[in-house]
Amino acid sequence: MNYAFDLGERPSLPIEGSGHRFPVRRIYCVGRNYADHAREMGGSPDREPPFFFDKPADAVVESGAPVPYPPRTGNLHHEIELVVAIGREGANIALEDANAFIFGYAVGNDLTRRDLQFAARDVGRPWDTAKGFDHSAPITAIHRIEDTGLIEKGEIWLTVNDAMKQRGNIADMIWSVPEIIVELSKLYRLMPGDLIFTGTPAGVGPLVVGDEVQGGIELLGTLNFTVIAA
């Protein structure tokens, strides 16, 4: 097929312990999936149905690469998260089948232009510009589920310039990974290459140019990046 112009390579991530890469199709994110974070954002920690938002596939930034400070914000926030990589196609997935759709896991950071998010929220507008901007999804290599097993608990943490900012446990998610997959599959047909950011614990806060950010999850290693001037 002849295209009018070349868009370059498809966004992808390395697969830990493999020479292959994971092609990124879509990035879905779960909002307020830890009770303590729901409270700090002024929401309710009650177990209401999860809600979702998206990031573009080319927002991924591999661990170790710098992240330019985005335009039109003075309040860029970090949000450390468990990321689930989907390896099978499916819609209306049953809860007992959900884990079979997991290809692997990674550590991600749902970077957020918090001032734009709050401004949109206050007037009932969508969050797209607050969440789906360039370089807004730093992420580690994908760790295959056959190497890690199911990840249902484990410490999740983030530091800025070696100071601890976020610390929690995957087991504290309001909606578990299988439940997230089930709910998301009622809205979209999940496909191989999809990524799901599963929410962040309390402690989100601002980043400035020069900040050194590290975050990790047991069994999945550490995500590292430096915020640089645009």
GILINDA-V234452 format. One line per field, one symbol per residue. psi: psi as a letter, one per 30 degrees, with the letter a starting at -180 (. if undefined). burial: b if it has 24 or more other ideal C-beta (glycine too) atoms within 12 Angstrom, else e. Layout:
psi: ???
burial: ???
This chain:
psi: kklflkfalkklllkkglflljkkdljkkkkigkeeeeefggakglilklllllllegfkkkkfkljkkllhkgikkkjkkkkkkkflkllhkkeffefffkeallkljikkjeeeeeeeefggllgeffehlkggikkllkkkffeflkjflkkklkljhgkkekkakefgkekleeeeeeeeffeljklkfkkjkglkllgkllklkfkjkkklkkfgakkklkklk.
burial: eeeeeeeeeebebbbbeeeeebbbbbbbbbbbbbbbbbeebeeeeeeeebebbbbbbbbbbbbeeebebbeebeebbbbbbbbbbbbeebeebeeeebbebbbbbbbbbbbbbbebbeeeeeeeeebebbbbbbbbbbbbbbbbbeebeebbebbbbbbbeeeebbbbebebbbbbbbbbbbbbbeeeebbebbbbbbbbbbbbbbbeeebbbbbbbebbbbbbbbbeee
